[in-house]
Amino acid sequence: MILRFITSNEHKYEEIRQYLKERGIECQWVRMKYEEIQDDTTEAISLASAQYLRGKVEEPFFLEDTGLYVKELRGFPGPYSSYVLRTIGNEGILSLLKGRERDAIFKTVISYCENGNISQFTGILKGRIGEYERGSSGFGFDPIFIPEGSEKSLAEMSIREKNEHSHRINALRQFMEFLENKGSA
């Protein structure tokens, strides 16, 4: 089986490719940027992106959207994570949390489009924001996010280690279960 994954982010592709390869599934990278709406939920952004690409990209395909939700900041940056990363970065998040609670979650929503129908799958990773950046692998907020039950930041983990915890892989597992139940995987 071949699954088409639409993203311009090589790191996301590599995480998903490795997970699928270990399960005997080929992941075809459709490397492209596409217009994303701004919305208050990761679910709405992922859905709108799939709807936008439906009919423009060969089906079936899937894509994902991810947000970092910090409890003390009332869920900020949430669906605005990529903008926040580009503007204030990890340092800005760390600065906002000085002396404050650090509980956070990563949320990934995969949208899968087949025969014009879109299904969504959500993965959550609970954790906390560290006191400083740690690690050199990963990307985005990985150097400041420490998964529940771990002492390492995501950026201190190999792709295989990260995939054991990952919000992205948690959503992908649900997606794979969906495909298996319908006889596609």
N, C-alpha and C positions, 0 to 999 in steps of 0.2 A: 504494500500500500504506500502511496505517496500523498503527503499532505502539503499543501501550499500555505506558507506562512508569510504574511505581508508585514514588513517592517523595514525601516531604514536603519535600525539599531543592530549593529553586528553582535553586540554583547547578548542581547535578548535572543537573537537567532542561535548563537552558539550554545546557550543554556538549553534551549528547546531542542536543537538538533541532537545534542549529546543524549538527552533523556530519551528521545524517540529512537535514536540509533540503538541504544541498549535494549530496546524492545522490538527491534527488527522493522522499524517503520522509517521510511525515507522522508526527510523534510526538505522540500524544495523552497529555497529562499526567493521570494519575490521582493527584491530590494527596491523600495520606492517610498517616497514621502507622499503623504496625502493630506488633504485638508481635514483638520480636526475642529469640531465646534468647541466652544467653551461652555461648560455646564457645571452644575453643583454636584454631579455624581459621576463616578467612573463608569457605571453601567450605561448611562445616557451617552457618554462620549464614545465608548466602544461600539454601542449599537448604531449611533449615527454614522460612524466611520464605515461600518460594514454596509449600511444602507447606501452610503455614498459610492462605495466601490462595487456594489452589486451591479452587474451588467457591464462594468468596465474591466473587470479582472475575471479570468477563467475560473469557474467554480468547479469543485468546492474549494474554499479558501478559509483561512482563519486569521485573525489579528487579535491584538490585545492592547489594553490600556491599563496603566498601573498608577496608583497614588499612594503617597505616604500620609497617614492620618495620625497626627499627634494629639493625644487626649487633652493635655493641658492647654493646647492652642485651639480647642474646640474643633479638631479635625483638620486644621490647617497644616500643611498646604493642600492635602487631599487631591482633588482633580486638577489642581493648578501646580502640581509638583514639578513638571518640566520647566515651567516659567520661573518658579521659585529657585530651582537649581541653577538656571541660567543667570538669574539676577543676584540673589544673595548667597547662593551656594550652601554647602555644608556649614561653613563658618557662620552664616547668618542664622541658620536653624539653631546651632549651638549657642549663639549669643542670645537668641530669644528665650532659650531654656535655662539660662544661668539662674541657679537657685530655685528651679521649678521642677515639678514632677516630669518624668521622662518617658512614661508609657506611650507606646505607639503601635500602630499596625501598618503593614503593607497590604494593599488590596489590589489584586489583578482580576480583570474581567476579560475573558476570551469570548469573542463573538465568532461563530462559525456559520458560514453561508453556504448552503447547498440547495440547488434547485430553487433559488430565490428565497428560501426560508432561512431565518436567522435564529440560532440558539445561542444562549449565553451560559457561561460557567465561571463561577467566582472562587478565587483562592485567597485565603487570609493567612498572614504570618504575624503572630503576636510577638512583641519584643519591647525594646526600649532604645532610646537614643543615648549613645555613650557620652562621656564627658569630653572626648576629643576624637579626631579622625584616627583610625587605625587600619592598617592593611593597604596593600597595593593592587590587589586583584579586584574584580568586580567593576562597578561603575555607579554613577549617580550617588544616591544616599547610602550605598553599601558601606563606606568607611565609618559611618556614624550609627548604623543600625545593628543592634545585637539581638538575635533571636532569643525568645524565651527558652530557658534551659541550656543556653550556651554562654560561654565567656568570650567567645570570638565575635568580632564584627563580621558581617557578610564579606567584606573585602579582605579578611584574613583567611578565607576559606577557598579551597579549590572549587571548580565548577561542580564536581561530583558532590563535595560536602555541602555546598550551597543548595544544590538540588534536593538534598535530603530534607531541607527546611522550607524551601522557597515557596512563596506566595504564587509565583508564576507556575511552578510545577504542581502545586495544589490545585490550581484551576485546570491545568493540563490533565491531571489524573481524572478529574470529573469529566472532561471532554473525552478522554480515551474510554472511560466506562460507558459514556453515551454511545460512542461509535461501536463498541463491542456489543452492547445491548441491541443495537439495530443491525448488527452483522456486517459493519463496514470495516472493522479493524481485526 
